[in-house]
Amino acid sequence: MSSLVIAAKTIGAGLATIGLAGAGVGIGVLFAGLVIALARNPSLKKDLMAATILGFALTEAIALFALMMAFLLLFT
């Protein structure tokens, strides 16, 4: 494999990991919103936790897809 292809794969994998930073920010914003909402109305804890866990799972799935793309670029 030529060095140009290896360089392109490495750069592409690096760019694919930008999605991991975005997911980290999204999770932080999600749980910050949960803390603020619970501080304002603690009686809604059950409903807020259900929505937060769903949002966390979807955000984490995006991060896993980005990581999978990076690994596919590097190791194929």
N, C-alpha and C positions, 0 to 999 in steps of 0.2 A: 504494500500500500504506500502511496507516495506521501511525502511529508506535507504536501498541501492539503490532502484529504484529512490527514490526522489533525492538522492545525484547524481546519474548518470544523471537524467534529468537536474538538475541544472548545472552540469558541461558541459553537451552537449549544453544547451542554452547559456552558457557563451562562449563556443567555436564558436557557430554559430554567435555570435555578432562580431567576428573578421572581418567578411565580411563588417560590417558597417564602420570599420576603413579604410579598403581598398577602399571602395567607397568614403569616405571623401578625401582620398589622390588622388584618380582618378579625382574627381571633381576639386580639387585644381590645379592639373597638367593641366587639360583641360582649365580652365580659365586663368591660367598663360600663356599657349600657345596662347590663344586668345589675351591677352594683348600684348604679344611680336609681334604677327603677325600684329595686328593693328598699333603698333608703327612703324613697318617696311613699311607697305603698307596700309594706311588708305582708299584707294579707293576700297578695297575688303571687306568693312565692311558687306555688305548684304550677300555675299556668306559665309564669315567666321561665321557670327552669325547663319545662318541656320545650318551649320555643327556643331557648338558648342552646339546649343540647342538640336539637335538630339543626340549628344554624352552625354550631360547632362541627357537626358531622359533615355537613355539606362543604364548609370551608376547608376542612381537613382533607376531604376527597379531592378538592382542587389542588392542594399541595401535593398529594400523592401522585396525581396525574402529571404534574410538572416534574416531580422527581423521577417518575417512570420514563418520561420523555428524555430527560438528561441521561439516564442510564442506557436507554436504547441508542442514543446517539454515540455514547462512549464505547459501548461494548458490542456493537454490531458492525 
